[in-house]
Amino acid sequence: MEKMTLGRRIAVLRKKCGMTQEDLDDGTGTDRTILSGMHPYYEPEELVGKTLVAIVNIPPRAMMGMESHGMLLSAVCTVDGKEELHLLMLDDAIKAGSMLVFKGTRYQYL
């Protein structure tokens, strides 16, 4: 099972080719950098401070000359023939690095 944690976006930088660099507070005391292609769907600045769900137990991946240390979870749907992407966001009152619960079982991932 993939390890997921909650992270609060603290900074975002737009990279070339539609990529963005998200720096997340994942509750470990060290910021986690994730690179994504979500820029066509969101202006990076609008998500600063939001609580997102990230997969964190995948190997780092080199992208755009940097390493990405995770993957943000999102849902994709088609509305009126146009693809929409929605990042999974949770209540901002939830602390970064919090435990997630699946089917009554608790998993702590960090």
Jmol script that loads the backbone (N, CA, C; Angstrom):
load data "model"
ATOM      1  N   MET A   1       0.843  -1.178   0.000  1.00  0.00           N
ATOM      2  CA  MET A   1       0.000   0.000   0.000  1.00  0.00           C
ATOM      3  C   MET A   1       0.890   1.243   0.000  1.00  0.00           C
ATOM      4  N   GLU A   2       0.498   2.221  -0.768  1.00  0.00           N
ATOM      5  CA  GLU A   2       1.256   3.467  -0.818  1.00  0.00           C
ATOM      6  C   GLU A   2       1.105   4.218   0.490  1.00  0.00           C
ATOM      7  N   LYS A   3       2.185   4.850   0.931  1.00  0.00           N
ATOM      8  CA  LYS A   3       2.148   5.650   2.147  1.00  0.00           C
ATOM      9  C   LYS A   3       1.729   7.060   1.774  1.00  0.00           C
ATOM     10  N   MET A   4       0.689   7.528   2.441  1.00  0.00           N
ATOM     11  CA  MET A   4       0.176   8.868   2.173  1.00  0.00           C
ATOM     12  C   MET A   4       0.255   9.710   3.423  1.00  0.00           C
ATOM     13  N   THR A   5       0.534  10.969   3.222  1.00  0.00           N
ATOM     14  CA  THR A   5       0.591  11.902   4.337  1.00  0.00           C
ATOM     15  C   THR A   5      -0.070  13.198   3.917  1.00  0.00           C
ATOM     16  N   LEU A   6      -0.409  13.995   4.905  1.00  0.00           N
ATOM     17  CA  LEU A   6      -0.989  15.305   4.623  1.00  0.00           C
ATOM     18  C   LEU A   6       0.125  16.332   4.651  1.00  0.00           C
ATOM     19  N   GLY A   7       0.130  17.194   3.666  1.00  0.00           N
ATOM     20  CA  GLY A   7       1.134  18.244   3.601  1.00  0.00           C
ATOM     21  C   GLY A   7       0.486  19.582   3.348  1.00  0.00           C
ATOM     22  N   ARG A   8       1.034  20.614   3.962  1.00  0.00           N
ATOM     23  CA  ARG A   8       0.532  21.969   3.740  1.00  0.00           C
ATOM     24  C   ARG A   8       1.494  22.674   2.808  1.00  0.00           C
ATOM     25  N   ARG A   9       0.971  23.151   1.706  1.00  0.00           N
ATOM     26  CA  ARG A   9       1.808  23.829   0.727  1.00  0.00           C
ATOM     27  C   ARG A   9       2.298  25.144   1.323  1.00  0.00           C
ATOM     28  N   ILE A  10       3.621  25.325   1.332  1.00  0.00           N
ATOM     29  CA  ILE A  10       4.191  26.544   1.901  1.00  0.00           C
ATOM     30  C   ILE A  10       4.778  27.446   0.828  1.00  0.00           C
ATOM     31  N   ALA A  11       5.129  26.889  -0.322  1.00  0.00           N
ATOM     32  CA  ALA A  11       5.671  27.710  -1.404  1.00  0.00           C
ATOM     33  C   ALA A  11       5.490  26.961  -2.708  1.00  0.00           C
ATOM     34  N   VAL A  12       5.437  27.711  -3.779  1.00  0.00           N
ATOM     35  CA  VAL A  12       5.323  27.088  -5.093  1.00  0.00           C
ATOM     36  C   VAL A  12       6.045  27.948  -6.111  1.00  0.00           C
ATOM     37  N   LEU A  13       6.764  27.313  -6.997  1.00  0.00           N
ATOM     38  CA  LEU A  13       7.486  28.004  -8.054  1.00  0.00           C
ATOM     39  C   LEU A  13       7.073  27.414  -9.384  1.00  0.00           C
ATOM     40  N   ARG A  14       6.833  28.268 -10.348  1.00  0.00           N
ATOM     41  CA  ARG A  14       6.481  27.791 -11.682  1.00  0.00           C
ATOM     42  C   ARG A  14       7.755  27.438 -12.428  1.00  0.00           C
ATOM     43  N   LYS A  15       7.790  26.271 -13.009  1.00  0.00           N
ATOM     44  CA  LYS A  15       8.934  25.831 -13.797  1.00  0.00           C
ATOM     45  C   LYS A  15       8.542  25.871 -15.268  1.00  0.00           C
ATOM     46  N   LYS A  16       9.488  25.674 -16.136  1.00  0.00           N
ATOM     47  CA  LYS A  16       9.173  25.675 -17.559  1.00  0.00           C
ATOM     48  C   LYS A  16       8.372  24.438 -17.955  1.00  0.00           C
ATOM     49  N   CYS A  17       7.798  24.466 -19.127  1.00  0.00           N
ATOM     50  CA  CYS A  17       7.024  23.347 -19.695  1.00  0.00           C
ATOM     51  C   CYS A  17       5.789  23.009 -18.865  1.00  0.00           C
ATOM     52  N   GLY A  18       5.207  23.961 -18.164  1.00  0.00           N
ATOM     53  CA  GLY A  18       3.984  23.721 -17.407  1.00  0.00           C
ATOM     54  C   GLY A  18       4.170  23.025 -16.080  1.00  0.00           C
ATOM     55  N   MET A  19       5.403  22.753 -15.680  1.00  0.00           N
ATOM     56  CA  MET A  19       5.662  22.080 -14.409  1.00  0.00           C
ATOM     57  C   MET A  19       5.675  23.110 -13.278  1.00  0.00           C
ATOM     58  N   THR A  20       5.326  22.655 -12.093  1.00  0.00           N
ATOM     59  CA  THR A  20       5.444  23.495 -10.912  1.00  0.00           C
ATOM     60  C   THR A  20       6.206  22.730  -9.836  1.00  0.00           C
ATOM     61  N   GLN A  21       6.893  23.475  -8.986  1.00  0.00           N
ATOM     62  CA  GLN A  21       7.599  22.916  -7.838  1.00  0.00           C
ATOM     63  C   GLN A  21       6.810  23.285  -6.605  1.00  0.00           C
ATOM     64  N   GLU A  22       6.306  22.280  -5.891  1.00  0.00           N
ATOM     65  CA  GLU A  22       5.571  22.511  -4.661  1.00  0.00           C
ATOM     66  C   GLU A  22       6.453  22.129  -3.487  1.00  0.00           C
ATOM     67  N   ASP A  23       6.617  23.035  -2.547  1.00  0.00           N
ATOM     68  CA  ASP A  23       7.330  22.734  -1.311  1.00  0.00           C
ATOM     69  C   ASP A  23       6.276  22.543  -0.231  1.00  0.00           C
ATOM     70  N   LEU A  24       6.251  21.350   0.364  1.00  0.00           N
ATOM     71  CA  LEU A  24       5.232  20.996   1.347  1.00  0.00           C
ATOM     72  C   LEU A  24       5.823  20.825   2.727  1.00  0.00           C
ATOM     73  N   ASP A  25       5.094  21.311   3.733  1.00  0.00           N
ATOM     74  CA  ASP A  25       5.374  20.990   5.134  1.00  0.00           C
ATOM     75  C   ASP A  25       4.668  19.673   5.388  1.00  0.00           C
ATOM     76  N   ASP A  26       5.428  18.585   5.530  1.00  0.00           N
ATOM     77  CA  ASP A  26       4.819  17.275   5.744  1.00  0.00           C
ATOM     78  C   ASP A  26       4.910  16.822   7.201  1.00  0.00           C
ATOM     79  N   GLY A  27       5.211  17.745   8.085  1.00  0.00           N
ATOM     80  CA  GLY A  27       5.231  17.438   9.506  1.00  0.00           C
ATOM     81  C   GLY A  27       6.529  16.830  10.000  1.00  0.00           C
ATOM     82  N   THR A  28       7.528  16.632   9.121  1.00  0.00           N
ATOM     83  CA  THR A  28       8.788  15.996   9.528  1.00  0.00           C
ATOM     84  C   THR A  28       9.830  17.009   9.985  1.00  0.00           C
ATOM     85  N   GLY A  29       9.577  18.283   9.736  1.00  0.00           N
ATOM     86  CA  GLY A  29      10.565  19.310  10.055  1.00  0.00           C
ATOM     87  C   GLY A  29      11.452  19.645   8.874  1.00  0.00           C
ATOM     88  N   THR A  30      11.357  18.862   7.796  1.00  0.00           N
ATOM     89  CA  THR A  30      12.096  19.124   6.565  1.00  0.00           C
ATOM     90  C   THR A  30      11.085  19.235   5.435  1.00  0.00           C
ATOM     91  N   ASP A  31      11.134  20.329   4.695  1.00  0.00           N
ATOM     92  CA  ASP A  31      10.185  20.511   3.599  1.00  0.00           C
ATOM     93  C   ASP A  31      10.367  19.432   2.538  1.00  0.00           C
ATOM     94  N   ARG A  32       9.277  19.008   1.927  1.00  0.00           N
ATOM     95  CA  ARG A  32       9.289  17.998   0.867  1.00  0.00           C
ATOM     96  C   ARG A  32       9.008  18.696  -0.456  1.00  0.00           C
ATOM     97  N   THR A  33       9.864  18.462  -1.447  1.00  0.00           N
ATOM     98  CA  THR A  33       9.670  19.048  -2.769  1.00  0.00           C
ATOM     99  C   THR A  33       9.015  18.027  -3.687  1.00  0.00           C
ATOM    100  N   ILE A  34       7.909  18.452  -4.316  1.00  0.00           N
ATOM    101  CA  ILE A  34       7.203  17.622  -5.288  1.00  0.00           C
ATOM    102  C   ILE A  34       7.046  18.447  -6.558  1.00  0.00           C
ATOM    103  N   LEU A  35       7.387  17.848  -7.688  1.00  0.00           N
ATOM    104  CA  LEU A  35       7.191  18.496  -8.976  1.00  0.00           C
ATOM    105  C   LEU A  35       5.945  17.900  -9.618  1.00  0.00           C
ATOM    106  N   SER A  36       5.127  18.755 -10.234  1.00  0.00           N
ATOM    107  CA  SER A  36       3.887  18.259 -10.840  1.00  0.00           C
ATOM    108  C   SER A  36       3.561  19.037 -12.106  1.00  0.00           C
ATOM    109  N   GLY A  37       2.601  18.519 -12.832  1.00  0.00           N
ATOM    110  CA  GLY A  37       2.126  19.180 -14.046  1.00  0.00           C
ATOM    111  C   GLY A  37       0.750  19.768 -13.849  1.00  0.00           C
ATOM    112  N   MET A  38       0.441  20.238 -12.663  1.00  0.00           N
ATOM    113  CA  MET A  38      -0.907  20.746 -12.379  1.00  0.00           C
ATOM    114  C   MET A  38      -1.126  22.186 -12.826  1.00  0.00           C
ATOM    115  N   HIS A  39      -0.085  22.854 -13.339  1.00  0.00           N
ATOM    116  CA  HIS A  39      -0.223  24.269 -13.682  1.00  0.00           C
ATOM    117  C   HIS A  39      -1.353  24.585 -14.667  1.00  0.00           C
ATOM    118  N   PRO A  40      -1.642  23.746 -15.661  1.00  0.00           N
ATOM    119  CA  PRO A  40      -2.762  24.085 -16.551  1.00  0.00           C
ATOM    120  C   PRO A  40      -4.112  24.169 -15.834  1.00  0.00           C
ATOM    121  N   TYR A  41      -4.208  23.606 -14.628  1.00  0.00           N
ATOM    122  CA  TYR A  41      -5.474  23.551 -13.907  1.00  0.00           C
ATOM    123  C   TYR A  41      -5.562  24.524 -12.729  1.00  0.00           C
ATOM    124  N   TYR A  42      -4.426  24.914 -12.179  1.00  0.00           N
ATOM    125  CA  TYR A  42      -4.394  25.808 -11.012  1.00  0.00           C
ATOM    126  C   TYR A  42      -3.297  26.840 -11.196  1.00  0.00           C
ATOM    127  N   GLU A  43      -3.559  28.039 -10.738  1.00  0.00           N
ATOM    128  CA  GLU A  43      -2.484  29.013 -10.581  1.00  0.00           C
ATOM    129  C   GLU A  43      -1.766  28.620  -9.298  1.00  0.00           C
ATOM    130  N   PRO A  44      -0.468  28.444  -9.339  1.00  0.00           N
ATOM    131  CA  PRO A  44       0.250  27.943  -8.160  1.00  0.00           C
ATOM    132  C   PRO A  44      -0.018  28.728  -6.877  1.00  0.00           C
ATOM    133  N   GLU A  45      -0.119  30.030  -6.977  1.00  0.00           N
ATOM    134  CA  GLU A  45      -0.269  30.862  -5.786  1.00  0.00           C
ATOM    135  C   GLU A  45      -1.593  30.622  -5.059  1.00  0.00           C
ATOM    136  N   GLU A  46      -2.614  30.169  -5.757  1.00  0.00           N
ATOM    137  CA  GLU A  46      -3.918  29.994  -5.118  1.00  0.00           C
ATOM    138  C   GLU A  46      -3.950  28.817  -4.145  1.00  0.00           C
ATOM    139  N   LEU A  47      -2.942  27.955  -4.177  1.00  0.00           N
ATOM    140  CA  LEU A  47      -2.929  26.777  -3.317  1.00  0.00           C
ATOM    141  C   LEU A  47      -1.984  26.888  -2.122  1.00  0.00           C
ATOM    142  N   VAL A  48      -1.267  27.985  -1.994  1.00  0.00           N
ATOM    143  CA  VAL A  48      -0.372  28.158  -0.839  1.00  0.00           C
ATOM    144  C   VAL A  48      -1.216  28.136   0.436  1.00  0.00           C
ATOM    145  N   GLY A  49      -0.797  27.316   1.398  1.00  0.00           N
ATOM    146  CA  GLY A  49      -1.523  27.198   2.661  1.00  0.00           C
ATOM    147  C   GLY A  49      -2.585  26.116   2.663  1.00  0.00           C
ATOM    148  N   LYS A  50      -2.871  25.501   1.525  1.00  0.00           N
ATOM    149  CA  LYS A  50      -3.877  24.439   1.460  1.00  0.00           C
ATOM    150  C   LYS A  50      -3.283  23.112   1.921  1.00  0.00           C
ATOM    151  N   THR A  51      -4.120  22.242   2.480  1.00  0.00           N
ATOM    152  CA  THR A  51      -3.698  20.929   2.942  1.00  0.00           C
ATOM    153  C   THR A  51      -3.994  19.916   1.850  1.00  0.00           C
ATOM    154  N   LEU A  52      -2.936  19.261   1.344  1.00  0.00           N
ATOM    155  CA  LEU A  52      -3.031  18.332   0.227  1.00  0.00           C
ATOM    156  C   LEU A  52      -2.634  16.929   0.668  1.00  0.00           C
ATOM    157  N   VAL A  53      -3.023  15.931  -0.103  1.00  0.00           N
ATOM    158  CA  VAL A  53      -2.645  14.547   0.158  1.00  0.00           C
ATOM    159  C   VAL A  53      -1.526  14.180  -0.810  1.00  0.00           C
ATOM    160  N   ALA A  54      -0.442  13.606  -0.272  1.00  0.00           N
ATOM    161  CA  ALA A  54       0.696  13.230  -1.103  1.00  0.00           C
ATOM    162  C   ALA A  54       1.104  11.787  -0.839  1.00  0.00           C
ATOM    163  N   ILE A  55       1.503  11.079  -1.899  1.00  0.00           N
ATOM    164  CA  ILE A  55       2.131   9.763  -1.767  1.00  0.00           C
ATOM    165  C   ILE A  55       3.611  10.035  -1.540  1.00  0.00           C
ATOM    166  N   VAL A  56       4.169   9.460  -0.474  1.00  0.00           N
ATOM    167  CA  VAL A  56       5.534   9.820  -0.092  1.00  0.00           C
ATOM    168  C   VAL A  56       6.522   8.655  -0.079  1.00  0.00           C
ATOM    169  N   ASN A  57       6.077   7.427  -0.323  1.00  0.00           N
ATOM    170  CA  ASN A  57       7.015   6.302  -0.248  1.00  0.00           C
ATOM    171  C   ASN A  57       7.410   5.795  -1.632  1.00  0.00           C
ATOM    172  N   ILE A  58       7.437   6.670  -2.604  1.00  0.00           N
ATOM    173  CA  ILE A  58       7.926   6.302  -3.927  1.00  0.00           C
ATOM    174  C   ILE A  58       9.340   6.857  -4.092  1.00  0.00           C
ATOM    175  N   PRO A  59      10.161   6.212  -4.900  1.00  0.00           N
ATOM    176  CA  PRO A  59      11.536   6.701  -5.062  1.00  0.00           C
ATOM    177  C   PRO A  59      11.549   8.107  -5.674  1.00  0.00           C
ATOM    178  N   PRO A  60      12.539   8.928  -5.298  1.00  0.00           N
ATOM    179  CA  PRO A  60      12.660  10.248  -5.918  1.00  0.00           C
ATOM    180  C   PRO A  60      12.796  10.103  -7.432  1.00  0.00           C
ATOM    181  N   ARG A  61      12.263  11.066  -8.156  1.00  0.00           N
ATOM    182  CA  ARG A  61      12.321  11.037  -9.611  1.00  0.00           C
ATOM    183  C   ARG A  61      12.920  12.345 -10.118  1.00  0.00           C
ATOM    184  N   ALA A  62      13.913  12.241 -10.975  1.00  0.00           N
ATOM    185  CA  ALA A  62      14.540  13.421 -11.565  1.00  0.00           C
ATOM    186  C   ALA A  62      13.624  13.996 -12.639  1.00  0.00           C
ATOM    187  N   MET A  63      13.317  15.274 -12.491  1.00  0.00           N
ATOM    188  CA  MET A  63      12.475  15.990 -13.451  1.00  0.00           C
ATOM    189  C   MET A  63      12.977  17.425 -13.544  1.00  0.00           C
ATOM    190  N   MET A  64      13.147  17.919 -14.740  1.00  0.00           N
ATOM    191  CA  MET A  64      13.521  19.321 -14.950  1.00  0.00           C
ATOM    192  C   MET A  64      14.783  19.693 -14.173  1.00  0.00           C
ATOM    193  N   GLY A  65      15.714  18.765 -14.043  1.00  0.00           N
ATOM    194  CA  GLY A  65      16.968  19.026 -13.353  1.00  0.00           C
ATOM    195  C   GLY A  65      16.862  19.027 -11.842  1.00  0.00           C
ATOM    196  N   MET A  66      15.737  18.563 -11.284  1.00  0.00           N
ATOM    197  CA  MET A  66      15.534  18.509  -9.835  1.00  0.00           C
ATOM    198  C   MET A  66      14.984  17.133  -9.487  1.00  0.00           C
ATOM    199  N   GLU A  67      14.939  16.827  -8.182  1.00  0.00           N
ATOM    200  CA  GLU A  67      14.311  15.593  -7.723  1.00  0.00           C
ATOM    201  C   GLU A  67      12.946  15.885  -7.137  1.00  0.00           C
ATOM    202  N   SER A  68      11.972  15.077  -7.529  1.00  0.00           N
ATOM    203  CA  SER A  68      10.632  15.149  -6.964  1.00  0.00           C
ATOM    204  C   SER A  68      10.518  14.032  -5.939  1.00  0.00           C
ATOM    205  N   HIS A  69      10.028  14.363  -4.742  1.00  0.00           N
ATOM    206  CA  HIS A  69       9.974  13.412  -3.627  1.00  0.00           C
ATOM    207  C   HIS A  69       8.532  13.083  -3.246  1.00  0.00           C
ATOM    208  N   GLY A  70       7.733  12.719  -4.218  1.00  0.00           N
ATOM    209  CA  GLY A  70       6.355  12.344  -3.932  1.00  0.00           C
ATOM    210  C   GLY A  70       5.446  12.686  -5.087  1.00  0.00           C
ATOM    211  N   MET A  71       4.153  12.442  -4.852  1.00  0.00           N
ATOM    212  CA  MET A  71       3.144  12.694  -5.867  1.00  0.00           C
ATOM    213  C   MET A  71       1.876  13.195  -5.181  1.00  0.00           C
ATOM    214  N   LEU A  72       1.303  14.275  -5.691  1.00  0.00           N
ATOM    215  CA  LEU A  72       0.052  14.791  -5.156  1.00  0.00           C
ATOM    216  C   LEU A  72      -1.111  13.990  -5.720  1.00  0.00           C
ATOM    217  N   LEU A  73      -2.112  13.718  -4.899  1.00  0.00           N
ATOM    218  CA  LEU A  73      -3.287  12.986  -5.361  1.00  0.00           C
ATOM    219  C   LEU A  73      -4.314  13.944  -5.938  1.00  0.00           C
ATOM    220  N   SER A  74      -4.923  13.523  -7.027  1.00  0.00           N
ATOM    221  CA  SER A  74      -5.929  14.353  -7.684  1.00  0.00           C
ATOM    222  C   SER A  74      -6.985  13.460  -8.318  1.00  0.00           C
ATOM    223  N   ALA A  75      -8.072  14.078  -8.708  1.00  0.00           N
ATOM    224  CA  ALA A  75      -9.140  13.404  -9.444  1.00  0.00           C
ATOM    225  C   ALA A  75      -9.300  14.125 -10.775  1.00  0.00           C
ATOM    226  N   VAL A  76      -9.569  13.363 -11.829  1.00  0.00           N
ATOM    227  CA  VAL A  76      -9.751  13.932 -13.158  1.00  0.00           C
ATOM    228  C   VAL A  76     -11.139  13.548 -13.654  1.00  0.00           C
ATOM    229  N   CYS A  77     -11.816  14.512 -14.241  1.00  0.00           N
ATOM    230  CA  CYS A  77     -13.122  14.242 -14.834  1.00  0.00           C
ATOM    231  C   CYS A  77     -13.274  15.089 -16.095  1.00  0.00           C
ATOM    232  N   THR A  78     -14.262  14.750 -16.897  1.00  0.00           N
ATOM    233  CA  THR A  78     -14.543  15.509 -18.111  1.00  0.00           C
ATOM    234  C   THR A  78     -15.884  16.200 -17.938  1.00  0.00           C
ATOM    235  N   VAL A  79     -15.903  17.509 -18.158  1.00  0.00           N
ATOM    236  CA  VAL A  79     -17.117  18.308 -18.063  1.00  0.00           C
ATOM    237  C   VAL A  79     -17.270  19.057 -19.374  1.00  0.00           C
ATOM    238  N   ASP A  80     -18.390  18.838 -20.048  1.00  0.00           N
ATOM    239  CA  ASP A  80     -18.652  19.478 -21.346  1.00  0.00           C
ATOM    240  C   ASP A  80     -17.496  19.272 -22.317  1.00  0.00           C
ATOM    241  N   GLY A  81     -16.941  18.060 -22.326  1.00  0.00           N
ATOM    242  CA  GLY A  81     -15.874  17.718 -23.250  1.00  0.00           C
ATOM    243  C   GLY A  81     -14.498  18.246 -22.869  1.00  0.00           C
ATOM    244  N   LYS A  82     -14.389  18.883 -21.712  1.00  0.00           N
ATOM    245  CA  LYS A  82     -13.109  19.448 -21.278  1.00  0.00           C
ATOM    246  C   LYS A  82     -12.625  18.715 -20.027  1.00  0.00           C
ATOM    247  N   GLU A  83     -11.349  18.300 -20.035  1.00  0.00           N
ATOM    248  CA  GLU A  83     -10.781  17.605 -18.887  1.00  0.00           C
ATOM    249  C   GLU A  83     -10.515  18.585 -17.751  1.00  0.00           C
ATOM    250  N   GLU A  84     -10.932  18.196 -16.552  1.00  0.00           N
ATOM    251  CA  GLU A  84     -10.682  18.992 -15.350  1.00  0.00           C
ATOM    252  C   GLU A  84      -9.904  18.150 -14.356  1.00  0.00           C
ATOM    253  N   LEU A  85      -8.956  18.771 -13.671  1.00  0.00           N
ATOM    254  CA  LEU A  85      -8.183  18.116 -12.626  1.00  0.00           C
ATOM    255  C   LEU A  85      -8.480  18.823 -11.316  1.00  0.00           C
ATOM    256  N   HIS A  86      -8.722  18.039 -10.274  1.00  0.00           N
ATOM    257  CA  HIS A  86      -9.004  18.585  -8.944  1.00  0.00           C
ATOM    258  C   HIS A  86      -8.070  17.931  -7.945  1.00  0.00           C
ATOM    259  N   LEU A  87      -7.178  18.715  -7.353  1.00  0.00           N
ATOM    260  CA  LEU A  87      -6.308  18.193  -6.302  1.00  0.00           C
ATOM    261  C   LEU A  87      -7.151  17.833  -5.093  1.00  0.00           C
ATOM    262  N   LEU A  88      -6.790  16.743  -4.420  1.00  0.00           N
ATOM    263  CA  LEU A  88      -7.491  16.372  -3.199  1.00  0.00           C
ATOM    264  C   LEU A  88      -7.007  17.279  -2.083  1.00  0.00           C
ATOM    265  N   MET A  89      -7.930  18.056  -1.531  1.00  0.00           N
ATOM    266  CA  MET A  89      -7.616  18.991  -0.455  1.00  0.00           C
ATOM    267  C   MET A  89      -8.475  18.659   0.748  1.00  0.00           C
ATOM    268  N   LEU A  90      -7.891  18.834   1.921  1.00  0.00           N
ATOM    269  CA  LEU A  90      -8.587  18.531   3.166  1.00  0.00           C
ATOM    270  C   LEU A  90      -8.714  19.787   4.010  1.00  0.00           C
ATOM    271  N   ASP A  91      -9.451  19.660   5.091  1.00  0.00           N
ATOM    272  CA  ASP A  91      -9.652  20.759   6.027  1.00  0.00           C
ATOM    273  C   ASP A  91      -8.309  21.322   6.471  1.00  0.00           C
ATOM    274  N   ASP A  92      -8.126  22.631   6.342  1.00  0.00           N
ATOM    275  CA  ASP A  92      -6.861  23.265   6.705  1.00  0.00           C
ATOM    276  C   ASP A  92      -6.571  23.209   8.207  1.00  0.00           C
ATOM    277  N   ALA A  93      -7.546  22.809   9.020  1.00  0.00           N
ATOM    278  CA  ALA A  93      -7.312  22.678  10.462  1.00  0.00           C
ATOM    279  C   ALA A  93      -6.545  21.402  10.790  1.00  0.00           C
ATOM    280  N   ILE A  94      -6.444  20.473   9.833  1.00  0.00           N
ATOM    281  CA  ILE A  94      -5.714  19.224  10.067  1.00  0.00           C
ATOM    282  C   ILE A  94      -4.223  19.510   9.995  1.00  0.00           C
ATOM    283  N   LYS A  95      -3.482  19.046  10.980  1.00  0.00           N
ATOM    284  CA  LYS A  95      -2.047  19.295  11.078  1.00  0.00           C
ATOM    285  C   LYS A  95      -1.287  18.530   9.996  1.00  0.00           C
ATOM    286  N   ALA A  96      -0.290  19.185   9.412  1.00  0.00           N
ATOM    287  CA  ALA A  96       0.570  18.532   8.426  1.00  0.00           C
ATOM    288  C   ALA A  96       1.217  17.296   9.040  1.00  0.00           C
ATOM    289  N   GLY A  97       1.291  16.206   8.274  1.00  0.00           N
ATOM    290  CA  GLY A  97       1.862  14.958   8.762  1.00  0.00           C
ATOM    291  C   GLY A  97       0.888  14.102   9.548  1.00  0.00           C
ATOM    292  N   SER A  98      -0.386  14.487   9.573  1.00  0.00           N
ATOM    293  CA  SER A  98      -1.385  13.742  10.350  1.00  0.00           C
ATOM    294  C   SER A  98      -1.578  12.323   9.839  1.00  0.00           C
ATOM    295  N   MET A  99      -2.114  11.461  10.722  1.00  0.00           N
ATOM    296  CA  MET A  99      -2.422  10.076  10.416  1.00  0.00           C
ATOM    297  C   MET A  99      -3.659  10.028   9.524  1.00  0.00           C
ATOM    298  N   LEU A 100      -3.659   9.113   8.554  1.00  0.00           N
ATOM    299  CA  LEU A 100      -4.823   8.891   7.704  1.00  0.00           C
ATOM    300  C   LEU A 100      -5.513   7.614   8.149  1.00  0.00           C
ATOM    301  N   VAL A 101      -6.825   7.537   7.960  1.00  0.00           N
ATOM    302  CA  VAL A 101      -7.594   6.365   8.361  1.00  0.00           C
ATOM    303  C   VAL A 101      -8.284   5.786   7.126  1.00  0.00           C
ATOM    304  N   PHE A 102      -8.096   4.475   6.881  1.00  0.00           N
ATOM    305  CA  PHE A 102      -8.725   3.777   5.769  1.00  0.00           C
ATOM    306  C   PHE A 102      -9.472   2.567   6.303  1.00  0.00           C
ATOM    307  N   LYS A 103     -10.743   2.478   6.038  1.00  0.00           N
ATOM    308  CA  LYS A 103     -11.574   1.332   6.425  1.00  0.00           C
ATOM    309  C   LYS A 103     -11.365   0.919   7.873  1.00  0.00           C
ATOM    310  N   GLY A 104     -11.311   1.902   8.738  1.00  0.00           N
ATOM    311  CA  GLY A 104     -11.210   1.623  10.154  1.00  0.00           C
ATOM    312  C   GLY A 104      -9.815   1.261  10.645  1.00  0.00           C
ATOM    313  N   THR A 105      -8.827   1.242   9.768  1.00  0.00           N
ATOM    314  CA  THR A 105      -7.456   0.930  10.161  1.00  0.00           C
ATOM    315  C   THR A 105      -6.626   2.190  10.105  1.00  0.00           C
ATOM    316  N   ARG A 106      -5.817   2.426  11.121  1.00  0.00           N
ATOM    317  CA  ARG A 106      -4.998   3.630  11.158  1.00  0.00           C
ATOM    318  C   ARG A 106      -3.618   3.317  10.607  1.00  0.00           C
ATOM    319  N   TYR A 107      -3.143   4.228   9.749  1.00  0.00           N
ATOM    320  CA  TYR A 107      -1.806   4.111   9.183  1.00  0.00           C
ATOM    321  C   TYR A 107      -1.045   5.402   9.466  1.00  0.00           C
ATOM    322  N   GLN A 108       0.068   5.316  10.112  1.00  0.00           N
ATOM    323  CA  GLN A 108       0.930   6.495  10.288  1.00  0.00           C
ATOM    324  C   GLN A 108       2.091   6.318   9.339  1.00  0.00           C
ATOM    325  N   TYR A 109       2.296   7.291   8.481  1.00  0.00           N
ATOM    326  CA  TYR A 109       3.232   7.122   7.393  1.00  0.00           C
ATOM    327  C   TYR A 109       4.546   7.838   7.557  1.00  0.00           C
ATOM    328  N   LEU A 110       4.722   8.648   8.536  1.00  0.00           N
ATOM    329  CA  LEU A 110       5.988   9.366   8.649  1.00  0.00           C
ATOM    330  C   LEU A 110       6.718   8.951   9.890  1.00  0.00           C
TER     331      LEU A 110
END
end "model"
wireframe off; spacefill off
backbone 0.3
color backbone group
